Amino acid sequence: MNEKFLIVGLDGLSWDLFNQLVKKRSFEKLSRGINQGVQNKLDSTIPSVTYAALPSFMTGKTPLKISHGVLSGEKIIRDFSKMNDKAFWEFDDLKSCIVNLRCTYKPRKLNGKMITGSLYTPSEESDYTYPKELKSDVKGFHEKLRTLSNPESLEGYTETLKKDTKMKLDFFKKIIFEENFDISLFWDGNMDFLLHFKWGKWGEIEEYVKIIDKEISKIYEKTNARNVILLSDHGFDRKHRYDFYLNVWLKNKSYLKMKRFYRIGKINSLIYKWAMKNRRFGRIVSKFTSKKEESDFPFSRRFPGVDYRKTIAQAPKAHWGIELNFEELDEKKYEDFRSEIINKLENVTHNGRKIFKNIWTSEELYGESTYGKKISDIFFVTDPKYKCVPPIGNKIISRVVKTDSKRTGGHDNSPQAFFAAFGEDIRKKFPEEKFKIYDLAPTILHYFDIPIPQNIDGRVLKEIFKEDSEAYRRSVKYAKSGEREKLDNIIKNLKL
């Protein structure tokens, strides 16, 4: 066995927390490798959520460019088999073992084996492996799917997560110890659950990480992996304390207009509180307000009571962006209103504290305009104490609505993930320039001397490789526009 890349994802582990755990020697067995390799901040996507970040990690593209879409309310990827973009392990028949990676259900054909991750995998009864016959060898892999993501009690919860992760890693080991793979990838989704429900319980988090450290070090030694990559898909922080009603702010600034009856803000405030406290009622409200509209509707989501003939801007999802009404604005007015809204947002404060940490246009963040699309035109990250929420009531800011949720941590405004790599081809370096999560796919393709499609947004991180390595000395190759994709589709159809 001699895997060229062993990749391990620790869902939600932030750069700051990763460094604390390294210093406290929670990564005791892997610490030597970590300290002799590359460590760096890894910028996630905005929004800093798994369903946006992981497709970018897999494809090397920003969320705006992924063909199936991830940023508008109707375009969240829930079926991997329908995503047209190729994941990095699908190029040139790289032999790969992909286990527990979120956003990969339904699994599609690959040269190797796959067990899909917890996000969007419906149940233990579903077909979550490729090939299908593999499921009989990993029976019970998703047996605790619902109880882990929504525990009724937190008593013994960390121990349950430990046992489940150990079981999943045992299945991963069984597969990769029996075969050689170019890429072996294991994604720990339970880390995300742990940080959601046990944020602040640092001792329990440290003990959990020690399990990961112990098991991954065994895999590293037995497979004789040439290089190891550790990463996360986003950061984490304490659960926010205040709700900022962004659509109310837009209404008060005359960017969002209400119909006469709905101008009584208390009606919508009561609906929101009922929806938050009663999940069944909340699902009904969500289904009603998220329904699909006619093709010329200018926003990705409709809210009851909004006068869309007069509305210039609204925040459909609220916690990451604002959409402008492209039906009513030509490009000049669009630019003017967008700049005006951004300038006003930059000066919003509460108790002397700025609510918005960073604000970007789509061009600044992802290099392309979203004018004319049902996608956010303004992106932002707020101070972790605050979360923008969409209801249109009578308050601009309030304490978080109390619910029966047991969560103490969140990542709506935590895009700072981590990256670490070590191995035979990796140099010891602390780069000055931050990496982006969509840089990983082209870097891996370059390592295997595979031409990189020109529509990929990430860059090759040549600086992580030793100067005497092939990956460093070799020039980056790009596939001629369209040719690679056409050839791959021909080969794919022949195999079918």
C-alpha positions as CSV (number, residue, x, y, z in Angstrom):
1,M,0.0,0.0,0.0
2,N,1.2,3.4,-0.9
3,E,-1.6,6.0,-1.2
4,K,-0.3,9.2,-2.8
5,F,-2.8,11.3,-0.9
6,L,-4.6,10.6,2.4
7,I,-7.2,13.4,2.9
8,V,-9.0,13.8,6.2
9,G,-11.7,16.4,6.7
10,L,-12.7,17.6,10.2
11,D,-16.0,19.3,9.6
12,G,-16.2,22.8,11.1
13,L,-12.9,22.9,12.9
14,S,-11.7,26.5,12.8
15,W,-8.2,27.7,12.2
16,D,-8.0,29.1,15.8
17,L,-9.4,26.0,17.4
18,F,-7.1,23.7,15.3
19,N,-4.0,25.7,16.5
20,Q,-5.2,25.4,20.1
21,L,-5.6,21.7,19.8
22,V,-2.1,21.3,18.2
23,K,-0.6,23.3,21.1
24,K,-2.4,21.2,23.7
25,R,-1.1,18.1,21.9
26,S,-4.6,16.7,21.2
27,F,-3.0,15.8,17.8
28,E,-0.2,14.0,19.7
29,K,0.6,11.3,17.2
30,L,0.2,13.5,14.1
31,S,1.9,16.5,15.7
32,R,5.3,15.7,14.3
33,G,4.0,15.6,10.7
34,I,1.8,18.7,11.2
35,N,4.7,20.7,12.6
36,Q,7.0,19.6,9.8
37,G,4.6,20.5,7.0
38,V,2.4,23.4,5.9
39,Q,-0.3,25.0,8.0
40,N,-2.5,27.8,6.9
41,K,-5.8,29.6,7.1
42,L,-8.3,28.3,4.6
43,D,-11.0,30.6,3.4
44,S,-14.3,28.9,3.1
45,T,-17.2,30.1,0.9
46,I,-19.7,32.7,1.8
47,P,-22.1,31.4,3.0
48,S,-19.9,29.4,5.4
49,V,-22.0,26.3,5.2
50,T,-21.2,22.8,4.2
51,Y,-23.6,22.6,1.2
52,A,-21.7,25.6,-0.4
53,A,-18.2,24.8,0.8
54,L,-17.9,21.1,0.0
55,P,-19.1,21.3,-3.7
56,S,-16.4,24.1,-4.1
57,F,-13.8,21.8,-2.4
58,M,-14.7,18.9,-4.8
59,T,-14.8,20.9,-8.0
60,G,-12.4,23.8,-7.6
61,K,-15.2,26.3,-8.5
62,T,-16.9,29.1,-6.6
63,P,-20.5,28.5,-5.5
64,L,-21.6,30.9,-8.3
65,K,-20.0,28.8,-11.0
66,I,-21.1,25.3,-10.0
67,S,-23.6,24.3,-12.6
68,H,-26.3,22.9,-10.3
69,G,-26.1,26.0,-8.2
70,V,-25.8,26.3,-4.4
71,L,-26.6,29.9,-3.4
72,S,-30.3,30.5,-4.3
73,G,-33.1,29.1,-2.4
74,E,-34.1,26.7,-5.2
75,K,-30.7,25.4,-6.1
76,I,-29.1,23.7,-3.0
77,I,-27.4,20.5,-4.2
78,R,-29.3,17.6,-2.7
79,D,-28.5,15.0,-5.3
80,F,-24.8,14.6,-6.2
81,S,-25.6,12.4,-9.1
82,K,-27.2,15.4,-10.9
83,M,-24.3,17.8,-10.4
84,N,-22.7,18.3,-13.8
85,D,-19.4,19.5,-12.5
86,K,-16.7,16.8,-12.0
87,A,-15.1,16.2,-8.6
88,F,-11.3,16.0,-8.5
89,W,-11.3,12.3,-8.0
90,E,-13.3,11.7,-11.2
91,F,-10.5,13.0,-13.5
92,D,-8.3,10.5,-15.5
93,D,-9.7,7.5,-13.7
94,L,-7.9,8.3,-10.4
95,K,-8.5,5.3,-8.2
96,S,-10.2,6.7,-5.1
97,C,-11.9,5.8,-1.9
98,I,-14.3,8.5,-0.7
99,V,-15.9,7.8,2.7
100,N,-18.4,9.8,4.6
101,L,-18.0,13.0,2.5
102,R,-21.0,15.2,2.9
103,C,-23.0,16.3,-0.2
104,T,-22.1,13.1,-2.2
105,Y,-25.5,11.4,-2.0
106,K,-26.7,10.0,-4.4
107,P,-23.3,8.3,-5.2
108,R,-22.2,8.2,-8.8
109,K,-19.8,5.9,-10.6
110,L,-16.1,6.3,-9.9
111,N,-13.0,4.3,-10.2
112,G,-13.0,3.0,-6.7
113,K,-15.4,3.0,-3.8
114,M,-17.7,5.5,-2.1
115,I,-19.8,5.7,1.1
116,T,-21.8,8.9,1.2
117,G,-21.8,11.3,4.1
118,S,-24.5,12.3,6.5
119,L,-25.8,15.4,4.8
120,Y,-28.7,14.5,2.4
121,T,-28.3,10.8,2.9
122,P,-31.9,9.9,3.8
123,S,-31.4,6.8,6.0
124,E,-29.6,3.6,6.6
125,E,-32.1,2.0,4.2
126,S,-31.0,4.1,1.2
127,D,-28.4,3.2,-1.4
128,Y,-25.5,5.1,-0.1
129,T,-22.5,3.2,-1.5
130,Y,-20.8,2.7,-4.8
131,P,-20.7,0.0,-5.9
132,K,-24.1,-0.9,-4.5
133,E,-22.7,-4.3,-3.3
134,L,-20.4,-2.5,-0.9
135,K,-23.3,-1.7,1.3
136,S,-23.5,-5.3,2.6
137,D,-19.9,-4.9,3.9
138,V,-20.6,-1.6,5.7
139,K,-24.0,-2.4,7.2
140,G,-25.0,0.0,10.0
141,F,-22.8,2.9,8.7
142,H,-25.7,5.4,8.9
143,E,-27.7,3.6,11.6
144,K,-27.5,6.6,14.0
145,L,-28.1,9.3,11.3
146,R,-31.0,11.1,12.9
147,T,-30.1,10.7,16.6
148,L,-26.6,12.2,16.0
149,S,-27.9,15.3,14.1
150,N,-30.8,16.0,16.5
151,P,-30.2,14.4,19.9
152,E,-33.0,14.2,22.4
153,S,-30.5,14.4,25.2
154,L,-26.9,15.5,25.5
155,E,-26.2,13.0,28.3
156,G,-23.5,10.6,26.9
157,Y,-23.6,12.4,23.5
158,T,-19.9,12.9,23.1
159,E,-19.3,9.2,23.8
160,T,-21.9,8.2,21.2
161,L,-20.1,10.4,18.7
162,K,-16.8,8.8,19.5
163,K,-18.2,5.3,19.0
164,D,-19.9,6.2,15.8
165,T,-16.7,7.9,14.4
166,K,-14.6,4.9,15.4
167,M,-17.0,2.6,13.6
168,K,-16.9,4.7,10.5
169,L,-13.1,4.8,10.6
170,D,-13.0,1.0,11.0
171,F,-15.0,0.6,7.8
172,F,-12.7,3.1,6.0
173,K,-9.6,1.2,7.2
174,K,-11.1,-2.1,6.1
175,I,-11.5,-0.8,2.5
176,I,-8.1,1.0,2.1
177,F,-6.1,-1.7,3.8
178,E,-7.3,-4.2,1.2
179,E,-6.6,-2.1,-1.9
180,N,-4.3,0.6,-3.2
181,F,-5.8,4.0,-4.0
182,D,-4.4,7.1,-5.5
183,I,-6.7,9.2,-3.2
184,S,-8.1,8.0,0.1
185,L,-10.5,10.5,1.7
186,F,-12.4,10.3,5.0
187,W,-14.7,13.1,6.2
188,D,-15.6,13.4,9.8
189,G,-19.1,15.0,9.9
190,N,-19.5,14.2,13.6
191,M,-17.0,17.0,14.4
192,D,-19.6,19.4,13.2
193,F,-22.3,17.8,15.5
194,L,-19.9,18.0,18.4
195,L,-19.1,21.7,17.9
196,H,-22.8,22.5,17.4
197,F,-23.9,20.8,20.7
198,K,-20.8,20.9,22.8
199,W,-19.2,24.3,22.0
200,G,-17.4,25.5,25.1
201,K,-16.9,22.0,26.4
202,W,-13.2,22.1,25.5
203,G,-12.2,19.0,27.5
204,E,-14.7,16.8,25.6
205,I,-13.6,18.3,22.3
206,E,-10.0,17.6,23.0
207,E,-10.7,14.0,24.0
208,Y,-12.7,13.5,20.8
209,V,-9.9,14.8,18.6
210,K,-7.5,12.4,20.3
211,I,-9.6,9.5,18.9
212,I,-9.3,11.0,15.4
213,D,-5.5,11.5,15.9
214,K,-5.0,7.9,17.1
215,E,-7.0,6.3,14.2
216,I,-5.6,8.5,11.4
217,S,-2.0,8.0,12.6
218,K,-2.6,4.2,12.3
219,I,-3.9,4.6,8.8
220,Y,-1.0,6.9,7.8
221,E,1.5,4.3,9.1
222,K,-0.1,1.2,7.6
223,T,-0.9,2.7,4.2
224,N,2.5,4.4,4.0
225,A,0.7,7.4,2.5
226,R,3.0,9.6,0.6
227,N,1.2,12.9,1.6
228,V,-1.5,13.8,4.1
229,I,-3.9,16.7,3.9
230,L,-6.0,17.7,6.9
231,L,-8.7,20.4,6.4
232,S,-12.1,21.7,7.4
233,D,-14.9,23.2,5.4
234,H,-15.7,26.2,7.6
235,G,-15.0,27.6,11.1
236,F,-17.1,27.7,14.2
237,D,-18.0,30.1,17.0
238,R,-20.3,30.4,19.9
239,K,-24.0,30.6,19.0
240,H,-25.1,34.2,18.2
241,R,-26.8,36.2,20.9
242,Y,-28.8,38.7,18.8
243,D,-31.0,38.4,15.8
244,F,-30.7,41.3,13.3
245,Y,-33.8,41.6,11.2
246,L,-32.2,42.6,7.9
247,N,-35.4,42.8,5.9
248,V,-36.9,45.2,8.6
249,W,-33.8,47.3,8.2
250,L,-34.2,47.3,4.4
251,K,-37.9,48.2,4.9
252,N,-37.0,51.1,7.3
253,K,-34.5,52.4,4.7
254,S,-37.3,52.2,2.0
255,Y,-35.5,49.5,-0.1
256,L,-38.3,47.0,0.7
257,K,-42.0,47.9,0.5
258,M,-44.9,46.2,2.2
259,K,-48.5,45.9,1.2
260,R,-50.9,47.9,3.4
261,F,-52.2,45.1,5.7
262,Y,-48.7,43.7,6.4
263,R,-47.4,47.1,7.5
264,I,-48.5,46.0,10.9
265,G,-45.1,44.5,11.9
266,K,-46.4,42.7,15.0
267,I,-48.2,40.2,12.8
268,N,-45.0,39.0,11.1
269,S,-43.1,39.0,14.5
270,L,-45.7,36.7,16.0
271,I,-45.6,34.4,13.0
272,Y,-41.8,34.2,13.3
273,K,-41.9,33.4,17.1
274,W,-44.5,30.7,16.6
275,A,-42.5,29.2,13.7
276,M,-39.3,29.1,15.8
277,K,-41.0,27.5,18.8
278,N,-43.2,25.0,16.9
279,R,-41.2,23.0,14.3
280,R,-44.3,21.7,12.5
281,F,-45.7,25.2,12.1
282,G,-42.3,26.4,11.1
283,R,-42.1,23.9,8.3
284,I,-45.5,25.0,7.0
285,V,-44.4,28.7,7.0
286,S,-41.1,27.8,5.3
287,K,-42.8,25.8,2.6
288,F,-45.2,28.7,1.9
289,T,-42.5,31.4,1.8
290,S,-40.0,29.4,-0.2
291,K,-42.4,28.2,-2.9
292,K,-41.2,28.5,-6.5
293,E,-42.3,31.5,-8.5
294,E,-42.9,32.3,-12.1
295,S,-39.6,32.5,-14.1
296,D,-39.7,36.3,-14.3
297,F,-39.9,36.7,-10.5
298,P,-36.8,38.7,-9.6
299,F,-36.0,37.1,-6.2
300,S,-35.2,33.5,-5.2
301,R,-37.8,33.6,-2.4
302,R,-41.2,35.3,-1.8
303,F,-42.2,36.7,1.6
304,P,-46.0,37.3,2.3
305,G,-47.0,40.9,2.3
306,V,-44.0,42.3,0.3
307,D,-44.9,44.6,-2.6
308,Y,-42.5,43.3,-5.2
309,R,-43.4,45.9,-7.8
310,K,-41.9,48.6,-5.6
311,T,-39.2,46.6,-3.7
312,I,-35.6,47.4,-4.6
313,A,-33.8,44.9,-2.3
314,Q,-34.6,42.0,0.1
315,A,-32.6,39.4,2.0
316,P,-34.1,36.0,1.1
317,K,-31.8,33.9,3.3
318,A,-30.7,36.9,5.3
319,H,-27.6,35.5,7.1
320,W,-25.3,35.9,4.1
321,G,-26.6,38.2,1.5
322,I,-29.0,40.7,-0.1
323,E,-30.6,40.4,-3.6
324,L,-31.5,43.4,-5.7
325,N,-34.6,43.7,-8.0
326,F,-33.0,43.4,-11.4
327,E,-36.5,43.7,-13.0
328,E,-36.8,47.2,-11.8
329,L,-33.1,48.4,-12.0
330,D,-31.0,48.9,-15.1
331,E,-27.3,48.2,-14.5
332,K,-26.4,51.8,-13.6
333,K,-29.2,52.0,-11.0
334,Y,-28.2,48.5,-9.8
335,E,-24.6,49.6,-9.2
336,D,-25.8,52.9,-7.5
337,F,-28.2,51.2,-5.1
338,R,-25.8,48.4,-4.3
339,S,-23.0,50.8,-3.4
340,E,-25.5,52.9,-1.3
341,I,-26.8,49.8,0.6
342,I,-23.2,48.6,1.3
343,N,-22.2,52.1,2.6
344,K,-25.1,52.1,5.0
345,L,-24.5,48.6,6.2
346,E,-20.9,49.4,7.0
347,N,-22.2,52.0,9.6
348,V,-24.8,49.8,11.3
349,T,-23.9,49.5,15.0
350,H,-25.4,48.1,18.2
351,N,-24.1,49.1,21.6
352,G,-21.2,50.8,19.9
353,R,-20.2,47.6,18.0
354,K,-20.3,47.2,14.2
355,I,-22.6,44.4,13.2
356,F,-21.1,43.7,9.8
357,K,-17.4,42.6,9.8
358,N,-17.0,42.2,6.0
359,I,-19.1,43.2,3.1
360,W,-18.4,42.3,-0.6
361,T,-20.0,42.6,-4.0
362,S,-20.2,39.4,-6.0
363,E,-17.3,40.7,-8.2
364,E,-15.1,41.3,-5.1
365,L,-15.8,37.9,-3.6
366,Y,-16.1,35.6,-6.5
367,G,-15.0,37.6,-9.6
368,E,-18.3,37.8,-11.4
369,S,-21.5,39.8,-11.5
370,T,-24.8,38.4,-10.3
371,Y,-26.9,41.1,-12.0
372,G,-29.9,39.5,-13.5
373,K,-29.6,36.3,-11.5
374,K,-31.7,35.1,-8.5
375,I,-28.6,35.0,-6.3
376,S,-27.2,37.4,-3.7
377,D,-25.7,40.7,-5.1
378,I,-24.2,41.7,-1.7
379,F,-22.4,39.2,0.5
380,F,-21.4,39.7,4.1
381,V,-20.2,38.2,7.4
382,T,-21.4,39.7,10.6
383,D,-19.9,39.9,14.1
384,P,-20.3,36.4,15.6
385,K,-22.6,37.9,18.3
386,Y,-25.2,38.7,15.6
387,K,-27.1,36.7,12.9
388,C,-29.2,38.3,10.2
389,V,-32.6,36.7,10.0
390,P,-35.3,37.2,7.3
391,P,-38.6,37.8,9.1
392,I,-40.3,41.2,8.6
393,G,-41.7,42.2,11.9
394,N,-41.6,45.4,14.0
395,K,-38.0,45.2,15.5
396,I,-34.6,45.6,13.9
397,I,-32.7,43.8,16.6
398,S,-33.6,41.5,19.5
399,R,-32.2,38.8,21.7
400,V,-32.3,35.4,20.1
401,V,-35.8,33.8,20.2
402,K,-35.7,31.1,22.8
403,T,-36.4,27.6,21.4
404,D,-35.9,24.0,22.5
405,S,-32.6,23.8,20.5
406,K,-29.7,22.4,22.4
407,R,-27.1,24.0,20.2
408,T,-24.4,26.1,21.7
409,G,-22.3,26.7,18.6
410,G,-22.8,27.9,15.1
411,H,-21.0,28.8,11.9
412,D,-23.2,31.1,10.0
413,N,-20.5,33.8,10.2
414,S,-17.4,31.7,10.6
415,P,-15.6,31.2,7.2
416,Q,-12.1,30.7,8.6
417,A,-11.3,27.0,8.1
418,F,-7.9,25.4,8.5
419,F,-5.5,23.5,6.2
420,A,-2.5,21.4,7.1
421,A,-0.4,19.1,4.9
422,F,2.7,17.0,5.4
423,G,4.6,14.2,3.7
424,E,7.4,13.3,1.3
425,D,6.4,16.1,-1.2
426,I,5.4,18.7,1.3
427,R,7.7,21.5,2.5
428,K,7.7,23.1,5.9
429,K,6.2,26.5,5.5
430,F,3.8,29.0,6.9
431,P,2.5,30.8,3.8
432,E,1.7,34.5,4.0
433,E,-1.2,34.3,1.6
434,K,-4.4,32.5,2.8
435,F,-5.6,29.5,0.8
436,K,-9.2,29.1,-0.5
437,I,-11.2,26.0,-0.2
438,Y,-11.6,25.8,-4.0
439,D,-7.7,25.8,-4.4
440,L,-7.6,22.2,-3.3
441,A,-9.0,20.5,-6.4
442,P,-6.7,22.1,-8.9
443,T,-3.7,21.5,-6.6
444,I,-4.5,17.8,-6.4
445,L,-5.1,17.6,-10.2
446,H,-1.7,19.3,-10.8
447,Y,0.0,16.8,-8.4
448,F,-1.2,13.9,-10.6
449,D,-0.2,15.8,-13.8
450,I,-3.7,16.2,-15.0
451,P,-4.5,19.3,-17.1
452,I,-6.8,21.7,-15.2
453,P,-10.0,22.8,-16.8
454,Q,-10.0,26.5,-17.6
455,N,-13.3,27.1,-15.9
456,I,-11.9,26.1,-12.5
457,D,-11.6,29.1,-10.2
458,G,-9.0,27.8,-7.7
459,R,-5.2,28.2,-8.1
460,V,-2.6,25.5,-7.8
461,L,-0.8,25.8,-4.4
462,K,2.6,25.1,-5.8
463,E,4.1,26.7,-2.7
464,I,3.2,23.8,-0.5
465,F,5.5,21.4,-2.4
466,K,9.2,20.9,-1.8
467,E,11.4,22.6,-4.5
468,D,12.9,19.3,-5.5
469,S,9.5,17.5,-5.9
470,E,8.0,16.8,-9.3
471,A,4.9,18.7,-8.4
472,Y,6.9,21.9,-7.7
473,R,9.2,21.6,-10.8
474,R,6.4,20.8,-13.2
475,S,4.6,23.6,-15.0
476,V,0.8,23.8,-14.5
477,K,-1.1,22.5,-17.4
478,Y,-4.5,23.7,-18.5
479,A,-6.9,21.8,-20.7
480,K,-8.0,23.6,-23.8
481,S,-11.4,25.2,-23.3
482,G,-14.2,22.6,-23.8
483,E,-12.0,19.9,-25.2
484,R,-11.4,18.1,-21.9
485,E,-15.1,18.1,-21.0
486,K,-16.2,16.8,-24.4
487,L,-13.7,14.0,-24.3
488,D,-14.7,13.1,-20.7
489,N,-18.4,13.0,-21.7
490,I,-17.6,10.7,-24.7
491,I,-15.7,8.3,-22.5
492,K,-18.5,8.5,-19.9
493,N,-21.2,7.6,-22.4
494,L,-19.1,4.8,-23.8
495,K,-18.8,3.3,-20.3
496,L,-22.6,3.5,-19.9
